[in-house]
Amino acid sequence: MTVIGITGTDGKTTTTELVYHILKTAGKKVSMISTVRAVINGKEYDTGFHITTPNSSILQRFFSLAKKGHTEYMVLEVTSHALDQQRVRGIKFDIGVITNVSHEHLDYHKSFKNYLYTKAKLVTRAKNAILNVDDTNFTFLSEKAQGKIYTFGIEKSAETCPQNTNYESTLIGKFNQYNILASVAVARILKIDDSTIRTALKTFPGVKGRLEEIKNNKEFRIFIDFAHKINALENALKTVRLLTDKRVIVVFGSAGLRDHLKRPIMGKVAGKIANFTILTAEDPRTEDVRDIIGQIASGCIIQGAKEVKKKFDLKNLQYPGHYFWRIPDRQEAINFAIKNLAKSGDIVLVTGKGHEKSMCYGTTEYPWDEESAIRKALDDKIKQSKSI
């Protein structure tokens, strides 16, 4: 069985799903384990709450099932936690992909240096390494790689680049161009022909909760994205910003008991790019959601965004302008964005939860579905308009 491991701060899941789809389109017997799902011999499995790489016992069970089903290729999304905790110990990687490395999980790794060294573990044990030549850590990662190095990139010279990957895709955003290039690099190493790659990229349906558009009959657009990191939030906001000359409205929070340092930075990012920012809950766990929101809000304020303290005081809002609200209840925050703020031509971006099916308060996981919450807000808006 050929094993492809994919890690990175951003783009892991989409790249994993892309590689899986390309190999499936090529008629290969392929299995996959990603953040969103595991597909073993064509059967889909739930990978659990808030987990990317399952623990070693579950992982070995999936690998055993794959071998029994004569899987030729296993595509595995690998987190820094999995590498550090040796969840993937004993797995021999034929190809190791690192999409990029930036600020994240410092609550766990304590320093960026530790985080970077942990990410590099994937390419120290892979026969072939696929690296992003545009990433600021490329030199360090290439020095750590033990096998043959293949490169992909947009800004600098690379073996896989836009000039030699002229394919159509429904994925939007520059960050997705990198994900596509990484997946094409994998496919080419595995000798998949270009026509098959072209077909696969054209038919790729996207990933649940990754810049997923929620279709509706309103005059504004709504997107869900899993972005819960600085770069991911910035990429998502920059992408939707290019889709409209009207207002961008973002709803997001930050997980409790996780990296505190990123919170004000994410606030600065939102305060700079979005016109309206609504700060809310995102798995607060045992932290006070108001404290988390306060830390994010500090970044909004530094960036110059103005806080609207009276929730429905909307008369004096100027465009272009940058404003933010604190609404701890996530459903209420989504309702406010859709029912009260969104107008014709605007874009509403709801980030942080994506595909996840639960929200953690205290130590309890409560059912949560982002799309359902948005649909509820849309239904309420319809009822609201009919009653006027």
N, C-alpha and C positions, 0 to 999 in steps of 0.2 A: 504494500500500500504506500503510495506517495503522499507524504504529509506536507501541507502548506500552512505555515503559521503566519498570522498577520497581527501586528501590534502597532502602537502609535498613540499619540494623545487624541487625535481626531481622525475620523475616516475609517476606523477599523471595521465597523459593522458593514458599511456600504461596500467597502473593498472586498470583504469576505463574501458578501452576497453576490457581488459582481463576478468574482472568480467562480463561485458555485454555479451561477447561471451560464457563464461561458462554457464551462466543462459539461454541464447538462445539455446545453445546445449542441455541443460537439458529440453527443451520444455516449459520453463516458459514464461509468458507474461511480457516482460521486456522493459523498455525504458531507455534512457541514454542521459546525456548532458556532453560532454567533450570539450576540447579545439578545436578539429578538427571538431566536428559535434554534432548535436543533433539528436537522433532517437527516435521519439515518436510513439508508436503503429506501428512500422515498416516503418514510413515515415520519410525521412531525411530532416533536416532543417539546413540552414546556421546560424552559431552563431555569425557572424560579424567579423570585423577587429580587430586583436590584443587583443581579449577579451577571457578570459577563462570562468568565470562564468557570465552569462548575468545579467542585472539589475533585481531588484525584480519583476517588472511588467511583464517582458518577462518570467522570471522564473515561476511565478505563472500561466501565460498563458500555458506554457508547462505542468505544473503539472495538470492543469485543463483538458487539452486535454488527458493526460495520464489516469486520473481517468475516463473520459468518455469512454475511450477505454478499461477499466477494466485492466489496467496495474497492475501486482502483485508486481513488483520490479522496483524501480527507482534508477539508478546508477548516482551519481552526482559528477563531479569534482568540488572541492571547493578551490578557491584561498584565499590568505591572505587578499587581497583587499575586497573580498566578505564577509569574516568574519568580517573585521573591519568596513565595510560600511553597515553591517547588511542586505546584499542582501538576505541572507538565513534565516532571522528572521521569526519565525513561522513554520519553517520546523522541524519536529521531526525526528531525525536521529536514526534509529535502530542500525546501525553500523557506526562507525567513524574510518577511516584508516588514519594513518600518515606514509607516506613512509620513510621520513627522513627530517631533518631540518638543513640547512647550510646557509652560507652568501648569501643573495639576497634581493632585494627590500628595501635596506636601504635608498634609496632616498625618499621613501614613509614613511617607519616606523621609520626612524631616528636612530634607534639602533637595534642591534641584539636581545637584551632583549625584546624590543617591538614586534619585528617580531615573536620571539618564543612564547611569551604570546598570540599573535593573533592566531598562528597556533593551540595552545592548546585549543582554544575556541571550536573547533570541538568535542574534546573528553570530554569536560565538559558538553556537552548537548546530548551525544550519550549513548544509553543503553548498547552498547558493544564497546570497544575500541580495535583496532588492532594496535600494535606498533612494531617498528623495534628495537629489543633488542641490535643490534650492533650500533645503532645511539648514538652519544655522549650525546644526550639530552634525552635519554630514561628514566632516573630516574625522571627528572623534569616532563616529559609528563605523566608518570605513576602516579605520585602524583596528577596531575591535573584531571586525568580521574575519572569520577563519576560512570561509570558502570563497568561491568566485563571486565577484561583485558585479551587479547589473544596476544601471541607474535609470531614473525617470525624472522628468522635470519640465518646467515651462520657461523659466527665466534664464537658466544656464544650459550649456551644452549637455545633452544626455542621450543615452541610447534609445530610450523611448520618450518621444516628445511630440507636441502637436504637429510638427512638420511631417512626421511619418506615421501618424495615427489619425487619419482623416475619416472618422466614424461619426455617425449620427447617434444622438442620445437625447432622451427626454429629461435627463438630469440637468438642473440649472446651477449656476454658481461656479466660480473659479475653483473653490475647494473640491467640487465634484470632478473637475477636470483632472485634478491630481489623483483622485480615487480611480478614475477611469484609466489613467496612464499606468498606475500601479497594477491594476488588474490585467491590462494588456501585456505588461512586462512578464507577469506570471504565465499568461497564456502562451506567449512566444517561447519562453523557456521550455514549456511542455509541448511545443511543436503543434499548437493549434493553428490552423490556417487562417489567413486574414478574412476570408469570406465568412467563415463561421463566427469569428470575433465580431465582425460587422453586424451580422444578423443578431447575435446575442445582445450587443449594446443597444441596438435599435428596439429590441423587444423586452428589454429589462424593465420590469414594472415599478421599480423603486423599492424602498424599504419603509415599512410601517413606522410612522413617527419621525421620519427623516425628511425635513422640508416637504412634508406631505400636505397637499392642498385639500382643504375640506370644501367640496363643491356646494354651492348654495345659490339661491335665486335672488340674492341681494346685489346691490351695485358695488360691493366691495369684496375683496378676496381675503380668505383666511388660511393660514398655514400653521401646521403643528411641527415642532422640531424638538429633538431630544437635547439640544444644546444646553449643557449645564457647566460648561467650561468657558474660560475667557475667549480663546480663539474661536471656538465653535459659535458662541453668541455673536461675536463680531462678524464672522463669516456669514451667518444667517441673516443678520441685520443688513449687511452690505449688499447681499444678494437681493433681498426683497426691496431694498431702497432703489435699486435699478429698475424695478418693475413698475414703479409709479412716480408721477410728479406731484402726487397728493401726499397725504400724511401716512406715516408709519406708526402703528400702535403696537407696543410689545408688552406682554404679560409674562412675568417670570419671578422666580425666587432663588433660594440657594439651600441646599440640603443641610440639615442639622448634623452636628458631630462630624463635619467634614472640614475641608480647608477653609479657614476663616480669612486668610490673606486675599483670596480671589474676590471676596464679596464687594469691597469698595471699587475694585478694578472693573468688575462687571457693571457696577453702577455707573462708572465713568463712560464705559463703552455705550451703554444704553442711553445715557444722558447726552451723548454726542451725536448718535446716529438717529435714534427714534425721536419723533415729535412728542408722543405721549408714552410714558412708561408707567406701568402699574405693577407695583411690588407686592408679592403675595407669598403664600405658602408653597414649599416644595419639600416634602418629607422633613419637617422640622425635628422629628424624633423627640428627644428629651430637652431640646433647647426651646426657649420662648421665641415663637415666630416673630414677635414684635422686635426682639433684639436683633434677629437675623436681618429683618427688613431695614432696621436702623443702620446696620453696617453697610448694606447695599446703598441706602439712601445717602450716606455720607459721600459716596463716589458721585452720585447724581449732582449733589450740591456743589462739590468741587468743580465739576464740569460746567456748572452754570445753569443747570436745569432748575426750574422753579417748582416748588412744591405747592400743590393745590390742596389746602387743608380742609376746605369745605367741598365735600365730594362732588356735589352737583353745581358748583359755582363755575359754570362753563362759559358765561357771557363774555368775559374779558380775555379769553384765550386767543393768542395771536398766531398767525401762520405766515411765514415759518417761525417756529418757536419750539422750545423744549420744556415740557412739564412732567411732573410725576405725582403719583398718588400712592398711598399706603392702604391696601385692602387685604388684610390677612386671610380672609376666607377665599379660597381659590375659585370656587363656583361664582361667588359674588364678584370677584375680580373679572372673570371672563364675561359674566353678564354685563358688567359696567362697560367693558371694552366694546362689546357687540351692540348692546341695546342703547347706550348713551353717547358713545364717542364716535364710532365708525360711521362715516358718511361716504357718499359716492366717490369711487376712485381710490379710497384708502386701502391699506393692507393691515390686517391684524395678524400678528405673529405671537403664538403661545408656545413658550419653550420650557424645557426642563424635565418634562414627564414623557413625552413622546409615546412610545409603545407600551409603557408600563401600566400595569393593571391594579396597582395599589398605591396608597399614600400612607406614610408612616407618621403617626402621632404617638409620642411616648415610646412604647415598645410594641405597639400594636399596628398591624397592617390593615388598613381599611380599604374596601373596594374603591377604585377610581379609574375612570376611563376618560381621557382627554377629549376624544371626539364626541362622546356622549354628552359631556359637559358643554361643549360648543353647540351641539344640536339642541340642547335644552335652552340655551341662551337665544338661539335663532328662533325656536318655536315661541318663546316668550316675546320676542321682538315682533313676530307676526301677530300674536294676540294683542300686543300693545298697540300696534298700528291700526288694527281693526276696531279697537275700542275708541280711537280718537275721532 
